[in-house]
Amino acid sequence: MKPGIPKGTRDFSPEEMIRRNHVFHTIQNVYRKFGYVQIETPAMENLTTLEGKYGDEGDKLLFRILNSGEPFQKLSKPAPEVRTSEVSEKGLRYDLTVPFARYVVMHQNEITFPFKRFQIQPVWRADRPQKGRYREFYQCDADVIGSNSLLNEVELVRIIIEVFKSLGIQISVRLNNRKILAGLAELIGEPEKIIDITVAIDKLEKIGREKVVEELLNKGLSKDAVQKLQPVFDMGGDNDTILASLERMLKDSETGMKGIFEMNFILDTLKDVYPNDIVPVVDVTLARGLNYYTGSIIEVKVDDSRSEFSSSICGGGRYDDLTGIFGLPGVSGVGISFGADRICDVLEEIGAFPDFSNISTRILFVNFGQAEARHCLKIVSALRDKGIYAELYPDEAKMKKQMSYADSRKIPFVALVGTEEMKSRKITVKNMEDGSQSSLSIDDLVAKLG
């Protein structure tokens, strides 16, 4: 049998895991700095938890898990006679937000609100694999639940900026508000079509205006309604100009005006508190297709001349009643999610990963035999106690094989300790880059490698 892995999944080498952990740790450290605490939820959830939370298109991308045992035999029936619920009751999680809402409801008596949590775990989507898009990938989420304050949005934007500054990626942050989109739906006389409108508009950059218009018409919007929406696609200028245009358009919509107020509050507070940060850009066509967003919407893209990456690498927004689905109504939340896999791809593309040579094995001790190996183990142990990554080759193999091992592992130094070195209590150290050798005491070696 030829080995392989499912499309849209990947293996990660030791070198890749060092780089991925750099991204995870960077995000995690910023989250902790802002007071977020970590949780984890199961890889699979009940389908009743997942279905109906992501829209029709999201539901199509759920990975459903077949029941084991007797229910599996029902597959022998003709397909039309078998309901999904008969053969599948569980699915792999599509994101971390819905499982988090379920977690909050189940553990509400143990949680202190507002609850600031972060979560770094894989999710699964039955999407078509392509560059930057995988079927299994990690999300790095932070959410605040149990607070209506817009200061939470301000803080999350600040977290985004700090994370990408730490990683060395230049970004642009785009902002919108679902209330503004709801106001526009009212303006064109189609308030009940808000979900169809946001799902279609969210595809504008991907499929273009013509296809978006076609989709809106197919969803039942009148030609007159779609025509009234056209100015939104052309809205340009700086933030003040766009918001002023929106105020004129939505002056008779209480919902729309509330969205504009929220947008102004976030932008003004960021400008006042963090005047040297990048300025988020208002984008009225930003919709993010998930059904549960009700307020602010955030999306981050790479804005780096070294990168051709066009997909979103971070996003999020406000959801006012996601927990209500699970029996805890009236609890507002807001959160963001970093796409760790896409971030790693960008860092690789622009060559922005730091040098990790000091966090892998720094020195390999050659194994000349049992007595020498035992002597070297004591030195290796002393180096490890000093925080230096060191190892002893486990087998008494030929020198060429041991040196090739060090070379392939990119270990910068090799220690040669034979009979003479054991007597003199010295260590012959070879620099693998230039081939030079020196005789050092343990203290000198610690100073060299420390």
C-alpha positions as CSV (number, residue, x, y, z in Angstrom):
1,M,0.0,0.0,0.0
2,K,1.3,3.4,-1.0
3,P,1.2,5.7,2.1
4,G,-0.6,9.1,1.8
5,I,-2.6,11.7,3.7
6,P,-6.0,13.2,2.9
7,K,-6.1,16.3,0.7
8,G,-6.0,19.5,2.6
9,T,-3.9,18.1,5.4
10,R,-0.2,18.2,6.0
11,D,2.7,16.6,7.9
12,F,5.0,19.0,9.7
13,S,8.8,18.4,10.0
14,P,10.8,19.3,13.2
15,E,11.9,22.5,11.5
16,E,8.4,23.5,10.6
17,M,7.2,22.7,14.2
18,I,9.8,25.1,15.6
19,R,8.4,27.8,13.3
20,R,4.8,27.0,14.0
21,N,5.4,27.1,17.7
22,H,7.0,30.5,17.3
23,V,3.7,31.8,15.9
24,F,1.6,30.0,18.6
25,H,3.8,31.3,21.4
26,T,3.8,34.9,20.1
27,I,0.0,35.0,19.9
28,Q,-0.3,33.2,23.3
29,N,2.0,35.6,25.0
30,V,0.1,38.7,23.7
31,Y,-3.2,37.1,24.8
32,R,-1.9,36.5,28.3
33,K,-0.6,40.0,28.5
34,F,-4.1,41.3,27.9
35,G,-5.6,39.1,30.6
36,Y,-7.0,36.2,28.6
37,V,-7.0,32.6,30.0
38,Q,-6.7,29.4,28.0
39,I,-9.3,26.6,27.6
40,E,-9.7,23.7,25.2
41,T,-12.8,21.9,23.8
42,P,-13.2,18.5,22.1
43,A,-12.3,18.0,18.4
44,M,-15.8,16.7,17.8
45,E,-19.1,18.2,18.9
46,N,-22.7,17.1,18.6
47,L,-24.1,18.0,15.2
48,T,-27.0,19.8,17.0
49,T,-24.3,22.2,18.4
50,L,-22.7,22.8,15.0
51,E,-25.5,22.8,12.4
52,G,-27.4,26.1,11.6
53,K,-24.7,28.3,13.1
54,Y,-22.6,29.0,10.0
55,G,-25.3,29.5,7.3
56,D,-26.2,27.1,4.5
57,E,-22.7,27.2,2.9
58,G,-21.0,26.6,6.2
59,D,-23.2,23.6,7.0
60,K,-22.1,22.1,3.7
61,L,-18.5,22.3,4.9
62,L,-19.0,20.4,8.1
63,F,-17.2,17.1,8.5
64,R,-19.8,14.6,9.8
65,I,-18.7,11.5,11.7
66,L,-20.5,8.2,11.0
67,N,-21.9,6.5,14.0
68,S,-20.1,3.3,14.9
69,G,-21.8,0.0,15.6
70,E,-25.4,-1.0,14.7
71,P,-26.5,2.4,13.2
72,F,-23.8,2.0,10.5
73,Q,-25.7,-1.0,9.1
74,K,-28.5,1.4,8.0
75,L,-26.2,2.5,5.2
76,S,-27.3,-0.7,3.4
77,K,-30.7,0.9,2.9
78,P,-31.3,2.8,-0.3
79,A,-29.9,6.3,0.1
80,P,-33.2,8.2,0.0
81,E,-34.4,6.2,3.0
82,V,-31.4,7.1,5.2
83,R,-31.5,10.3,7.2
84,T,-28.2,11.9,8.2
85,S,-29.3,11.9,11.8
86,E,-29.6,8.1,11.7
87,V,-26.0,7.5,10.8
88,S,-24.2,10.6,12.1
89,E,-24.7,12.5,15.4
90,K,-21.3,14.1,15.7
91,G,-19.0,16.3,13.6
92,L,-15.6,17.8,13.7
93,R,-15.6,21.4,14.9
94,Y,-15.9,24.0,12.1
95,D,-14.5,26.9,14.3
96,L,-13.7,27.6,17.9
97,T,-16.4,30.2,18.5
98,V,-19.6,28.0,18.5
99,P,-17.9,25.4,20.8
100,F,-16.9,28.2,23.1
101,A,-20.5,29.5,23.3
102,R,-21.5,25.9,24.2
103,Y,-18.7,25.8,26.8
104,V,-19.9,29.0,28.4
105,V,-23.5,27.8,28.8
106,M,-22.4,24.4,30.2
107,H,-19.9,26.1,32.7
108,Q,-21.7,29.3,33.4
109,N,-21.8,28.7,37.2
110,E,-18.0,28.3,37.2
111,I,-17.1,31.3,35.1
112,T,-16.5,34.9,36.3
113,F,-18.0,37.3,33.8
114,P,-16.8,39.1,31.7
115,F,-14.9,36.0,30.7
116,K,-11.8,36.5,28.6
117,R,-10.6,33.3,27.1
118,F,-8.2,32.2,24.4
119,Q,-8.0,28.9,22.5
120,I,-5.4,27.5,20.1
121,Q,-6.6,24.3,18.5
122,P,-7.2,22.7,15.0
123,V,-10.6,23.0,13.2
124,W,-11.8,21.2,10.1
125,R,-13.7,22.3,7.0
126,A,-14.6,20.2,3.9
127,D,-13.5,23.0,1.6
128,R,-11.7,22.7,-1.7
129,P,-7.9,22.7,-0.9
130,Q,-5.9,25.4,-2.5
131,K,-2.9,27.6,-1.6
132,G,-3.5,29.1,1.8
133,R,-6.7,27.1,2.3
134,Y,-6.6,23.7,4.1
135,R,-9.2,21.2,5.4
136,E,-7.4,20.9,8.7
137,F,-5.9,24.1,10.2
138,Y,-5.3,25.9,13.4
139,Q,-7.2,28.8,14.8
140,C,-5.9,31.0,17.6
141,D,-9.0,32.6,19.1
142,A,-9.6,35.3,21.8
143,D,-13.1,36.2,23.0
144,V,-14.6,38.3,25.7
145,I,-18.1,37.2,26.6
146,G,-20.5,38.9,29.1
147,S,-19.7,42.5,28.2
148,N,-21.3,44.9,25.8
149,S,-18.5,47.5,26.1
150,L,-16.9,48.6,22.8
151,L,-13.6,48.9,24.7
152,N,-13.4,45.2,24.1
153,E,-13.3,45.8,20.3
154,V,-10.6,48.5,20.9
155,E,-8.5,46.0,22.9
156,L,-8.9,43.3,20.2
157,V,-7.7,45.6,17.5
158,R,-4.7,46.5,19.6
159,I,-4.0,42.8,20.2
160,I,-4.0,42.3,16.4
161,I,-1.6,45.1,15.8
162,E,0.8,43.9,18.6
163,V,0.8,40.3,17.4
164,F,1.7,41.2,13.8
165,K,4.3,43.8,14.9
166,S,5.9,41.0,17.0
167,L,5.9,38.6,14.0
168,G,7.3,41.2,11.6
169,I,4.3,41.2,9.2
170,Q,2.9,44.5,7.8
171,I,-0.9,44.4,7.7
172,S,-4.0,46.4,7.0
173,V,-7.0,46.2,9.4
174,R,-10.5,46.6,7.9
175,L,-13.6,47.4,10.0
176,N,-17.3,47.3,9.4
177,N,-20.5,46.8,11.4
178,R,-23.3,44.4,10.8
179,K,-25.7,47.1,12.0
180,I,-24.6,49.3,9.1
181,L,-25.3,46.4,6.7
182,A,-28.7,45.9,8.4
183,G,-29.4,49.6,7.9
184,L,-28.5,49.3,4.2
185,A,-30.9,46.3,3.9
186,E,-33.6,48.5,5.4
187,L,-32.7,51.3,3.0
188,I,-33.2,49.1,-0.1
189,G,-36.5,47.7,1.3
190,E,-35.1,44.2,1.9
191,P,-34.5,43.9,5.7
192,E,-35.5,40.3,5.8
193,K,-32.7,39.5,3.3
194,I,-29.9,40.7,5.5
195,I,-28.2,37.2,5.6
196,D,-28.4,36.8,1.8
197,I,-27.0,40.3,1.3
198,T,-24.1,39.8,3.7
199,V,-23.2,36.4,2.3
200,A,-23.1,37.8,-1.2
201,I,-21.3,41.0,-0.4
202,D,-18.7,39.0,1.5
203,K,-17.7,37.5,-1.9
204,L,-17.2,40.8,-3.6
205,E,-13.4,40.7,-3.6
206,K,-13.3,37.0,-4.6
207,I,-15.9,36.9,-7.4
208,G,-16.4,40.5,-8.4
209,R,-19.4,42.9,-8.6
210,E,-21.2,41.2,-11.5
211,K,-21.3,37.8,-9.8
212,V,-22.4,39.4,-6.5
213,V,-25.3,41.2,-8.3
214,E,-26.2,37.9,-10.0
215,E,-26.2,36.1,-6.7
216,L,-28.4,38.8,-5.0
217,L,-30.9,38.6,-7.9
218,N,-31.0,34.8,-7.6
219,K,-31.7,35.2,-3.8
220,G,-34.9,37.0,-4.7
221,L,-33.8,40.7,-4.4
222,S,-35.5,43.0,-6.9
223,K,-33.5,44.8,-9.6
224,D,-34.5,48.1,-7.9
225,A,-33.2,46.9,-4.5
226,V,-29.9,45.8,-6.0
227,Q,-29.6,49.0,-7.9
228,K,-30.0,51.0,-4.7
229,L,-27.1,48.9,-3.2
230,Q,-24.7,49.8,-6.0
231,P,-23.3,53.1,-4.4
232,V,-22.0,50.9,-1.5
233,F,-19.7,49.1,-3.9
234,D,-18.2,52.4,-5.1
235,M,-17.9,54.1,-1.7
236,G,-14.3,55.4,-1.3
237,G,-12.2,58.0,0.4
238,D,-10.9,58.2,4.0
239,N,-12.7,56.9,7.0
240,D,-14.4,60.3,7.8
241,T,-15.6,60.6,4.2
242,I,-17.1,57.1,4.1
243,L,-18.8,57.5,7.5
244,A,-20.2,60.9,6.5
245,S,-21.6,59.3,3.3
246,L,-23.1,56.5,5.4
247,E,-24.7,59.0,7.8
248,R,-26.5,60.7,4.9
249,M,-27.7,57.3,3.5
250,L,-28.8,55.8,6.8
251,K,-30.1,58.9,8.6
252,D,-33.6,57.4,8.8
253,S,-32.3,53.9,10.1
254,E,-31.9,53.7,13.8
255,T,-30.0,50.4,13.4
256,G,-27.7,51.8,10.8
257,M,-26.9,55.0,12.8
258,K,-26.1,52.9,15.9
259,G,-23.6,50.9,13.7
260,I,-22.0,54.2,12.6
261,F,-21.8,55.4,16.2
262,E,-20.0,52.2,17.3
263,M,-17.6,52.5,14.4
264,N,-16.7,56.1,15.3
265,F,-16.2,55.2,18.9
266,I,-13.8,52.4,18.1
267,L,-11.8,54.5,15.6
268,D,-11.7,57.6,17.9
269,T,-10.6,55.6,20.9
270,L,-7.8,53.8,19.0
271,K,-6.6,57.2,17.7
272,D,-6.6,58.7,21.1
273,V,-5.0,55.9,23.1
274,Y,-2.7,54.5,20.4
275,P,-1.9,57.4,18.1
276,N,1.2,55.7,16.7
277,D,-0.6,52.5,15.6
278,I,-1.7,51.8,12.1
279,V,-5.2,53.2,11.4
280,P,-8.0,50.6,10.7
281,V,-9.8,51.3,7.4
282,V,-13.6,51.4,7.1
283,D,-14.8,49.0,4.5
284,V,-18.6,48.9,3.9
285,T,-18.3,45.8,1.7
286,L,-16.7,43.8,4.6
287,A,-19.4,41.3,5.7
288,R,-17.8,38.1,6.8
289,G,-20.4,35.4,5.9
290,L,-20.9,33.9,9.3
291,N,-24.5,34.2,10.5
292,Y,-23.9,34.9,14.1
293,Y,-22.1,38.4,13.8
294,T,-24.4,41.2,15.0
295,G,-22.1,44.2,15.4
296,S,-18.4,45.1,14.7
297,I,-16.6,43.1,12.0
298,I,-12.8,42.9,11.8
299,E,-10.6,41.5,9.0
300,V,-6.9,41.6,8.6
301,K,-4.9,41.2,5.4
302,V,-1.2,41.3,4.6
303,D,0.0,44.7,3.4
304,D,3.6,43.8,2.8
305,S,5.5,44.5,-0.5
306,R,7.3,41.2,0.0
307,S,4.2,39.1,-0.1
308,E,1.6,38.1,-2.7
309,F,-0.7,36.6,-0.1
310,S,-4.3,37.9,-0.6
311,S,-6.4,35.9,1.8
312,S,-7.5,37.0,5.2
313,I,-5.1,36.1,8.1
314,C,-7.2,37.2,11.0
315,G,-10.8,38.2,11.5
316,G,-13.6,38.4,14.0
317,G,-16.5,40.4,15.3
318,R,-19.3,41.0,17.8
319,Y,-22.1,38.4,18.4
320,D,-24.9,39.5,20.7
321,D,-26.7,36.2,21.5
322,L,-24.8,33.2,20.3
323,T,-25.2,31.6,23.8
324,G,-28.9,32.0,23.5
325,I,-29.1,29.1,21.1
326,F,-27.9,26.9,24.0
327,G,-30.2,28.3,26.6
328,L,-28.3,31.4,28.0
329,P,-29.9,34.4,26.3
330,G,-28.7,38.0,26.4
331,V,-25.0,37.4,26.8
332,S,-23.0,39.5,24.3
333,G,-19.5,38.5,23.1
334,V,-16.8,39.7,20.7
335,G,-13.7,37.9,19.5
336,I,-11.0,37.5,16.9
337,S,-9.2,34.5,15.3
338,F,-5.7,34.3,13.9
339,G,-5.1,31.9,11.0
340,A,-1.9,30.4,12.2
341,D,-1.3,28.3,9.1
342,R,-1.7,31.2,6.8
343,I,0.5,33.3,9.0
344,C,3.3,30.7,8.8
345,D,2.9,30.6,5.0
346,V,3.4,34.4,4.9
347,L,6.4,34.4,7.2
348,E,8.0,31.7,5.0
349,E,7.2,33.7,1.9
350,I,8.7,37.0,3.1
351,G,11.6,35.3,5.0
352,A,10.6,36.8,8.4
353,F,11.1,33.8,10.6
354,P,13.9,34.5,13.2
355,D,17.0,32.4,13.5
356,F,16.1,29.3,15.6
357,S,19.6,27.8,15.7
358,N,19.9,28.5,19.4
359,I,16.8,26.5,20.3
360,S,17.9,23.2,18.8
361,T,20.8,21.0,19.7
362,R,23.9,23.2,20.0
363,I,26.5,20.5,20.4
364,L,26.7,16.8,19.7
365,F,29.1,14.5,21.6
366,V,30.7,11.8,19.5
367,N,30.4,8.3,20.9
368,F,33.9,6.6,20.9
369,G,32.9,3.7,23.2
370,Q,31.2,2.7,26.4
371,A,33.7,4.4,28.8
372,E,33.9,7.6,26.8
373,A,30.1,7.7,26.4
374,R,29.5,7.5,30.1
375,H,32.1,10.3,30.7
376,C,30.4,12.4,28.0
377,L,26.9,11.9,29.5
378,K,28.1,13.7,32.7
379,I,29.2,16.6,30.6
380,V,26.0,16.6,28.6
381,S,24.0,16.6,31.8
382,A,26.0,19.5,33.2
383,L,25.4,21.5,29.9
384,R,21.7,20.8,30.0
385,D,21.5,22.0,33.6
386,K,22.9,25.3,32.3
387,G,20.1,25.5,29.7
388,I,22.3,24.4,26.8
389,Y,20.8,22.0,24.3
390,A,23.2,19.1,24.0
391,E,23.1,15.4,23.1
392,L,25.3,12.3,22.9
393,Y,25.2,10.1,19.8
394,P,23.7,6.9,21.2
395,D,25.6,4.3,19.1
396,E,29.4,3.6,18.8
397,A,29.2,4.2,15.1
398,K,31.9,5.2,12.6
399,M,33.0,8.8,12.9
400,K,31.8,9.7,9.4
401,K,28.3,8.6,10.2
402,Q,28.2,10.6,13.4
403,M,29.5,13.7,11.7
404,S,27.0,13.3,8.9
405,Y,24.3,13.1,11.6
406,A,25.4,16.4,13.1
407,D,25.7,18.0,9.6
408,S,22.2,16.9,8.5
409,R,20.7,18.1,11.8
410,K,22.5,21.5,11.4
411,I,24.2,21.1,14.8
412,P,26.8,23.8,14.9
413,F,29.4,22.1,17.2
414,V,30.7,18.6,17.7
415,A,32.5,17.5,20.8
416,L,35.3,14.9,20.6
417,V,36.2,13.3,23.9
418,G,38.6,10.4,23.8
419,T,41.2,9.0,26.2
420,E,43.4,12.1,26.1
421,E,40.5,14.5,26.7
422,M,39.3,12.3,29.6
423,K,42.7,12.5,31.3
424,S,43.1,16.3,30.7
425,R,39.5,17.0,31.5
426,K,39.3,19.0,28.3
427,I,36.9,18.8,25.4
428,T,37.9,19.1,21.8
429,V,35.2,21.1,20.0
430,K,34.9,21.3,16.3
431,N,33.0,24.1,14.6
432,M,31.0,22.5,11.8
433,E,30.8,25.7,9.8
434,D,34.5,26.5,9.3
435,G,36.1,23.2,10.5
436,S,38.2,24.9,13.2
437,Q,38.9,23.0,16.4
438,S,39.7,24.2,20.0
439,S,40.4,22.5,23.3
440,L,38.1,23.8,26.1
441,S,37.2,23.3,29.7
442,I,33.6,22.7,30.6
443,D,33.4,26.3,31.9
444,D,34.9,27.6,28.7
445,L,32.4,25.5,26.7
446,V,29.5,26.8,28.7
447,A,30.6,30.4,28.0
448,K,31.0,29.6,24.3
449,L,27.6,28.1,23.9
450,G,25.7,30.1,26.4
